[in-house]
Amino acid sequence: MGSDTEEPQAQPANKRQRTNGGAAATPSGAGPAAQAAEQQQRKGKRGKDAWSGMIGKLHQAVKVNNLPVAMATFRDIRAAGGSLPVSVMNSLLFLACGCEQWERYARGLTPLPPTALPTDARDQEQGQGQGQPAAAAAAAAGAAGAGEGAEGANGAAGSAAAEAEAGGKKGGKGQAQARRKAANAVPPPEGPPPSKEELLAAVDELWGAMQEAGQAPDAGTYLGLARREALKGNPAAALAAAKECAAKTRSVQLRTYHPAMVGFCLAGDAAALEALYEIDALITGPAAAGGAGLDATEYEYARLLEGIAAAGSYGQLRAVLLRMQDDLNQLSPATADLVAAFFERRPQAAAAAFAAPEAGGCPGLAAAAAAAPAAAAPTAAAGEGEAAAVATRSEAAAAGAEASTSGSWQVLRSVAVERGGRCEAAGGSLRVIDLAEAEWESFANAIAGLARTNMGGRAAEFDNFAAWYERHGPYDILVDAANVAYFGQNREGGGFTWAQIQAMYGLLRRRFPTKKILVMLHRNRLKDPEANTPSVQAFLTRLRRRRAFNYTPPGANDDWFWLYACVRAKRRGLLVSNDLLRDHIFSLLRPKHFLKWKQRHIARYTYQHWAQVDPEWDWDAPQDWAETEEEQEEEEQQKQEQGQKEEAKAEAGKEQAAAAKQEEEDGAKEEGKGEEPAEEKGEENDGDGEDGGAGEGDNSLFVLQMPSPYTPCVQQLPESGAWMVPVRDGTWLCIRPQRA
């Protein structure tokens, strides 16, 4: 039988009754150690509840670039015993360094109000550097919200208040969420922006807290520390932070080096220029030499140009311009101004280009002088004869080798360039600047690698296509057939139209009878009812006989296939498509390869009747793309090899015919003999000499717009030695030599 007195039972902490002293009643059997542990646990929970609600307010303060509120909230969290992860601390460091305006602070410029920031400022801030950590990207994205200005922030606060009011109708949980949103709403900062001193104090406080908490810095932290040193005017320390980041995180980001580059540009002396070249080697140099092997972007080139304009030589400028020719297309107006600054601010250094190449002069100028001696020296007086002119030119050349006083440079902005590339102001013509031979292979391999990754377990299907292409290619013209079939069909009753593919193929056959054409289409399109009509079936039969058709397998992205095929054709490849190639998959390719290829190897098209009423359609664009001597020789060799194959086939056909005749005379019959040679003959002659052949559509439906006959990139014209710089606003900067 049980005792009259029940033993006390342990109760959950939230069910225990409190005594007059405020502590929860505990069982008499619990020891002092257990009671102390419970009290500490309750204390920690109350502390966390006290500061966890501040996190939302902290994020909102970073989002609207409100540094005073962000730092006050950070201090409140620390006072409540809270700790923040490294990712949140990086967001605060980003804000404390001036966000996307850190460079204006470092250069001593007045910060812009959020509404006055250039539209690409945040894109540049978030996009610079490979392997940008998620924390830094989030911080940049949050800071970008400040660009919406006071109206956007006030709207957010008002929305939170409205939700708080509406939350009363949704029960207690909805009310609590709405109240938290309203409590966390942070207005945009008022008054003048923080001073550089205030920024530095905030960064030091944040970094000190991280050190005190024993938090290891990551790439985002090192970025903040490098910017802090740039704000202090200490580029050497900024470079040290970037080097430490690369060594400890194994992550090389371009933007981590930017604070040091800006600091050395501001120093503007020979030692600073040497440091800029050190950074350039760390970024672009090979791994064997301690470099990261990355491609420099326009930002890094702009800083090199800035340093050269302050303390560099013409030889250094020329080397950088030639690198930019390979890596970049159009430049921003600010970068173009840096090119002009060297010639305008330092004419003595620029004049060294007129010396002989062996004395440090410009090989481009020497070549232009040799090619056009009459333009490279003062014209002889009338009646003195050619001998006097030659003597005058010789004297000028000898004088030019002595010192830098033999010429000067004229900077001309917004010069006119004709559609064919001729610039009268520059005294020459722009030319095609394409990828180098090794770059073609690298580009094609990169496309193939990404295609295999994209296809996963079906990568072998891409390999099969690549093997087929190696057997039958290269092809001069690649037709994005789906793009052609859907063109102009965004209307009632519109859709995939085989007749347009036939019309495009007919146009190309008529315009380029000697070019090899490949029509590429997704395999599923062969299941369309229209694909089984007699006209389309006859068309496909002719394409297959000419080996002018290939389809991509189901589930594959056909963009990878036609892009690979076109790049494998190298300089001779041309893609016919109106696709702007803005899909995210193309962003995975190296910009220096993809953008230059895109400028040169895509032909656009439209309907004839649309082009006639379109004032923007360039009817005067070149109708064909020029071939280099190497390509012409290669094409001639291929024709000879094809001729030899045809002769061999013809001879084999004669032998087979003779054998067949003999067998007939002997009464022997072999079914199908001679069928293959007949098919081959039909393949070669079917439709040749006609406007695309019968059944290939209305080849007058479309009109093509071929690529420009020149590449919009930095160039030195061989005729005059003038430098031409394309600007992103559509204008050209010309820097032309003027011999004394």
Phi, psi and omega in degrees: 000136187286163179288153178290340182252119180280144176288143179296138179258139177292135181243153174302150184302325183281355179255350184288144177277144180270148177271178179298333180282351178098345180273150179290140177294135182240153178300147182294340182278350183283135182278167179300324181295317180295320179296320180294321179296318179296319180296319179295320179297317179294322180296316179297321180294319178295323179294318180294319177299330183289326185251342182296330178289346180278346184299318179300319179295323179296315179297320179294323179295319177294321183297324182258014176061034180264089184295315181302316180292319180298315181290323178296318178294320177301318180293322178296320179295317179295320180296330179275007179085012182276159176226147183246144178291165183300323182299320179288322177297323177296322176298319178292321177297319177302314179293318184290340178272001179101010180055224182287355180259016182302325183289326176296319176298314182297326181273000179078021179267154178289128179299145178276148172293156184307321183287346181263000180293142175297149186296335182263005183296314182288324177299318179295319183295320185276337187265348185284134173096137178278147176067039182297127182294153183298323181296315181292321179296320179294321179296317179296319180295321178295317180294331180297336179298340179294339181295346179284348175081184184296325183298317180294317181292317178296325177296321179295318179296318179296322179296319179297319179295320179296320179294325178298320180291320181287338183296338179299338182269359187247010179095178185296319182296315179297322178296319181295317179296317180294323179295320179296320178298315180295322181290330182272353181297129182240128179284163175293158182295145178252156178081192182292155178293162180300149176281167178299322180296321178294321178297313182297321179296320180293317179298315180298321179295317181293315180294323176297321179294322178295318178295319180297324180276357180072026181277130180280133180289147172247192184299322178295324178294315180297327176299315178297320180293322178295321178292326176301316181293326176295321177296328179281349183080030182239078183295330179297319178292325177297320178293321178299320178296319179294319178295318179296322177299313180296323183286321187268328182261350183057029181231120179254115178244134182302316187291341177294333179272349185297319179302318179295320180298317179297317180298319179289327175298320179292330177295318170064033178233179184296320179296321178294321178296322177297321178294323177298321177291328175297316179295319178301320178292323178296328182276309190259346184292160178290158182298327181297334180259013179088009179268170180266347179068027180268162175274131175289141176262180180300327182298313181295320177296322180297322179291323175297317178298322179296318178293322179291322178297335181271323188212013185260181181251168177296322179300320177294319179298313181300318180298319179292319179298321179292326174293319179296328177302322181278330190259336188233162171251243179292148181251158174290156177303324181295320179291320177299323178296329178292326175296313180295329184299324180299315183285328183278323185269335185229065182299329180296314179294322180292327182292343178297342179296338184276356175287168178296149181305322180291345178258016178095009179282180185272119177300329179295320178292320179296320179293321178295321180293322180290325181283329182225073184298331181294331181269350184266357181212162179301139181289137179293150180298148181301135176091351181279342175090167183294327181299318179295323180295317179297319178298318180298318181293321179296318178297319180294320179295319179294319179294325181293335181280347186280311186209189186262024183254013185269002180185174178213176181240140178250125180264121181237127180254152177055047178282155182273138175236125181289165182299329179279355178104356181284134176234109181294323180296328180270345180073034179186188184234142174289155183228176179279128174244105184253181179292151175284163185303314180295328180291327177299315180296316180297319181295313180297319179295324178295319178297314181298319180296317179292324178296317179296318178297319181295326183272347175061237183293350180255022182300334180299334179292325175291321178298323177297319178296316180299321178293320177299318182294322179297327179285323190248346182270191358281158178254140181282323186233127176249127182255119172282086192296324179296319178298318180292317184294328182269354183299132177070013185258010178280068184205172179298125180082001180280162180174192180299124188236107180296327182300329180288325176296317179298319180294319180294317180297319178297319178297315181293322178296323180286318183287322186232071186295337182265356183270146175274128186245138176232120177265126183240136186209155176286142185300327182300335181291341178286350178268354179298146177304321181295333180292341181263007176286156182302321182296312182290322179297320178294321179297313180295324178298317179295319179298318181294322178297324179274001186053044183249018183218139173209146180241154177267146184290161179301141178083356181261150176276113185292344179302319181298323186289309182287332176292317178298315182298320182289320180291326178296336177283352177060227188296333185275350185288141178221127177260130175260107183191150171260008176296127180280356176056048178258003180301150183298336182296329182286339178291347179282346181272155180297126182302322184297332177274307188295315185293321179290320176298317182298325180293330194250340195235028177231129175254129177267169181207164173202175175290148178304313185288335175287319181296328183292336181250005181264111182292342181272350184286129186270091180288338185270005178295150182301140184276339179230161175256136188289149176254144175282166178301321179298317179293321178297318178296319179296319179295319179296320178296320178296322178296318179296316178297320178295321178297320178295320178296319180295320177297319179296320178295318180298318179296317178297323178295320178297316180297319179294320179297318179297319179295321180295318180297319179296319180293323177296319179295328179276357179086008180266138178231128176244115184293133176087002182293137179083001183291319182294315177299324179295321180293319179298320179295319178295326180298320185281329188257347184296110176086350181295144180083357179244173180282066177092349180089157181293146177078009182258022170086177180278100184283005173260005182292319186251161169228139183264150169239106186285162178298158178299145179284005177217162181258126178283082177213171179300130180215150168251119186288130182291334183288323186236345185080006180287146174267134176242128184236115178281136181252146186295343178277007177096357181263173177234139171261129180242131176237103190252137178286142177235107181281142181288000000 
